Amino acid sequence: MRFLQGRLAQESENQLEKNFYGRVLLEEGTALLYYNVGNPTQKLLHQLKYKGREDVGVLLGNWLGEEMSCSQRFKGIDSVVPVPLHPKKARLRGYNQVTEFGRCISRLLQVPFVENVLIRNVYKESQTKKDRIHRMLSDTIFEVKDLSSLINKHVLLIDDVVTTGATLEACCQALYQIPGIKISVAAMAYTN
C-alpha cells in the first residue's frame, strides 16, 4: 500500500483532481491509498465491499479524517455526502461500503454526515471491469432528493475507489442542480 493523501496535500499537480479537469469543477480532491489490481489496497477494499468487513471503512475513515482535519484544504466543508448504492444493491450487500468511512470523516471534521439526499435511481451491475466510456454509457443516474438542504453548502462527496471518475462525475452533475453548492471529493483509493 502506498499512502496517497499526504502527497496530494503537498503537490501542486494533484492527479485525482486533474482527472476531473474539464469534466466537473471541484474545490479539492484527495484519496488515501493507491489502488492497483493485486495490491494490498485491492485486497483490503475487497474485504470491505464483499466480505462484510465494515471495520475496514472505520479504519480508513479515521485515517483519512485525521489527515483532512489537519489540512487547511478541507477547512470549509459543511457536510459529508456518500455516493449512494441503489436500494437493491444495498439490500444484497447489507450496507453501503462508504457509510462508516464517511461517518468517521464527518466526526473528525465536525460536520454532518448527510445520507439520502443523493439517491441512485438505476440499478447497475458492478462497474469494476468497465472502462470510462462504458461506465458513462451505462447511464448511472443520480438524483438529488432535497435541493434545499445543501443550498450554498460545501459538500465532501465520498466514494471507495476512483478509477475513471465517471461515478463521481455523475454525482456532481446531479448535485450541481443545487444553487451555490461547492463540491470536494475524497476516496479511500485512487488508481491512475
C-alpha positions as CSV (number, residue, x, y, z in Angstrom):
1,M,0.0,0.0,0.0
2,R,1.2,3.5,-0.8
3,F,-0.1,6.4,1.2
4,L,-1.5,8.9,-1.2
5,Q,-3.2,11.7,0.7
6,G,-0.1,13.2,2.2
7,R,1.5,13.6,-1.3
8,L,-1.7,15.1,-2.7
9,A,-1.9,17.7,0.1
10,Q,1.6,18.8,-0.8
11,E,1.7,18.6,-4.6
12,S,0.5,21.3,-6.9
13,E,-0.2,18.6,-9.5
14,N,-2.9,16.6,-7.8
15,Q,-3.6,13.6,-10.1
16,L,-7.1,12.9,-8.6
17,E,-8.2,16.5,-9.2
18,K,-6.6,16.5,-12.6
19,N,-8.7,13.6,-13.5
20,F,-11.8,15.8,-13.3
21,Y,-10.4,18.9,-15.3
22,G,-12.9,19.9,-18.0
23,R,-15.5,17.5,-16.6
24,V,-16.6,19.0,-13.3
25,L,-15.5,21.8,-11.1
26,L,-14.0,20.6,-7.8
27,E,-12.8,22.7,-4.9
28,E,-10.5,20.0,-3.6
29,G,-9.9,16.3,-4.0
30,T,-8.0,13.6,-2.2
31,A,-7.6,9.9,-1.7
32,L,-5.9,7.9,1.0
33,L,-4.3,5.0,-1.0
34,Y,-3.2,4.0,-4.4
35,Y,-5.2,1.1,-5.9
36,N,-3.8,-1.4,-8.4
37,V,-5.0,-4.8,-9.2
38,G,-3.5,-7.4,-6.9
39,N,-2.0,-4.9,-4.4
40,P,-2.9,-4.9,-0.7
41,T,-5.3,-2.0,-1.2
42,Q,-7.4,-4.0,-3.6
43,K,-7.4,-6.9,-1.1
44,L,-8.4,-4.6,1.7
45,L,-11.2,-3.0,-0.2
46,H,-12.5,-6.4,-1.4
47,Q,-12.8,-7.3,2.3
48,L,-14.9,-4.1,2.9
49,K,-17.2,-4.5,-0.1
50,Y,-17.7,-8.2,-0.4
51,K,-16.8,-9.8,3.0
52,G,-18.8,-7.7,5.4
53,R,-15.7,-6.0,6.9
54,E,-17.2,-2.6,7.7
55,D,-14.4,-2.2,10.2
56,V,-12.1,-1.5,7.2
57,G,-14.2,1.6,6.4
58,V,-13.9,2.7,10.0
59,L,-10.1,2.3,9.9
60,L,-9.8,4.2,6.6
61,G,-12.2,6.9,7.6
62,N,-10.4,7.6,10.8
63,W,-7.1,7.6,9.0
64,L,-8.2,10.0,6.2
65,G,-10.4,12.1,8.5
66,E,-7.4,12.7,10.8
67,E,-5.3,13.8,7.8
68,M,-8.1,16.0,6.5
69,S,-8.8,17.7,9.9
70,C,-5.1,18.8,10.0
71,S,-5.2,20.2,6.4
72,Q,-6.2,23.7,5.5
73,R,-7.5,22.4,2.2
74,F,-10.6,20.9,3.9
75,K,-11.5,23.6,6.5
76,G,-14.6,24.8,4.6
77,I,-16.5,21.6,4.4
78,D,-20.1,21.8,5.6
79,S,-21.2,18.2,5.2
80,V,-20.1,14.8,4.1
81,V,-22.3,13.1,1.4
82,P,-21.7,9.4,0.4
83,V,-22.1,8.1,-3.2
84,P,-25.3,6.1,-2.8
85,L,-26.0,2.5,-3.6
86,H,-29.2,1.5,-5.4
87,P,-31.6,0.2,-2.7
88,K,-31.5,-3.3,-4.4
89,K,-27.7,-3.5,-4.1
90,A,-27.8,-2.1,-0.6
91,R,-30.2,-4.9,0.4
92,L,-28.0,-7.6,-1.3
93,R,-24.8,-6.3,0.3
94,G,-26.4,-5.3,3.6
95,Y,-24.7,-1.9,3.8
96,N,-23.1,0.9,1.7
97,Q,-19.3,0.3,1.9
98,V,-18.6,4.1,2.3
99,T,-21.1,4.8,5.1
100,E,-18.7,4.1,8.1
101,F,-15.9,5.7,6.2
102,G,-18.0,8.8,5.8
103,R,-19.2,8.9,9.3
104,C,-15.7,8.8,10.7
105,I,-14.6,11.6,8.4
106,S,-17.7,13.7,9.3
107,R,-17.0,13.2,13.0
108,L,-13.3,14.2,12.7
109,L,-14.2,17.2,10.5
110,Q,-17.1,18.0,12.9
111,V,-19.7,18.3,10.2
112,P,-22.9,16.4,9.5
113,F,-23.0,13.1,7.6
114,V,-25.8,13.5,5.1
115,E,-27.3,10.4,3.7
116,N,-30.4,10.1,1.5
117,V,-30.1,13.5,-0.2
118,L,-28.3,12.0,-3.2
119,I,-30.0,8.8,-4.5
120,R,-29.3,6.3,-7.2
121,N,-32.3,5.7,-9.4
122,V,-30.9,3.0,-11.7
123,Y,-29.6,-0.5,-10.6
124,K,-26.4,-1.4,-12.4
125,E,-24.1,-4.4,-12.3
126,S,-20.6,-3.9,-10.9
127,Q,-18.6,-1.4,-12.9
128,T,-15.2,-2.6,-11.7
129,K,-14.3,-4.1,-15.1
130,K,-15.7,-1.3,-17.3
131,D,-13.7,1.5,-18.8
132,R,-14.7,5.2,-18.7
133,I,-16.7,5.1,-21.9
134,H,-18.7,2.0,-20.9
135,R,-19.3,3.4,-17.4
136,M,-20.7,6.6,-18.9
137,L,-22.8,4.7,-21.4
138,S,-24.2,2.7,-18.6
139,D,-26.5,5.6,-17.7
140,T,-25.8,5.6,-14.0
141,I,-28.4,8.0,-12.8
142,F,-28.3,10.0,-9.6
143,E,-30.9,12.4,-8.3
144,V,-31.0,15.0,-5.5
145,K,-33.9,14.3,-3.2
146,D,-33.9,17.6,-1.2
147,L,-32.3,20.5,-3.1
148,S,-32.9,22.9,-0.2
149,S,-30.8,21.1,2.4
150,L,-27.5,21.8,0.6
151,I,-28.0,25.3,-0.8
152,N,-24.8,27.4,-0.6
153,K,-23.0,24.5,1.1
154,H,-19.6,23.0,0.5
155,V,-20.0,19.2,0.5
156,L,-17.4,16.5,0.6
157,L,-18.6,13.8,-1.7
158,I,-17.0,10.4,-0.8
159,D,-16.5,7.1,-2.6
160,D,-14.5,4.0,-2.2
161,V,-12.3,3.8,-5.4
162,V,-11.9,6.4,-8.1
163,T,-10.9,4.8,-11.3
164,T,-12.3,6.7,-14.3
165,G,-14.2,9.2,-12.1
166,A,-17.4,8.5,-14.0
167,T,-19.5,7.8,-10.9
168,L,-18.3,10.9,-9.0
169,E,-18.8,13.0,-12.2
170,A,-22.4,11.8,-12.4
171,C,-23.0,12.5,-8.8
172,C,-21.5,16.0,-9.2
173,Q,-23.8,16.7,-12.2
174,A,-26.8,15.9,-10.0
175,L,-25.5,18.0,-7.1
176,Y,-24.8,21.0,-9.3
177,Q,-28.6,21.5,-9.6
178,I,-28.3,22.9,-6.1
179,P,-27.8,26.7,-6.0
180,G,-24.5,27.8,-4.7
181,I,-23.1,24.3,-4.0
182,K,-19.4,23.7,-3.9
183,I,-18.0,20.1,-4.1
184,S,-14.8,18.5,-2.9
185,V,-14.2,14.7,-3.2
186,A,-12.4,12.2,-1.0
187,A,-12.0,8.5,-1.7
188,M,-10.4,5.5,0.0
189,A,-8.3,4.8,-3.0
190,Y,-7.4,6.1,-6.4
191,T,-6.0,4.4,-9.5
192,N,-4.4,6.2,-12.4
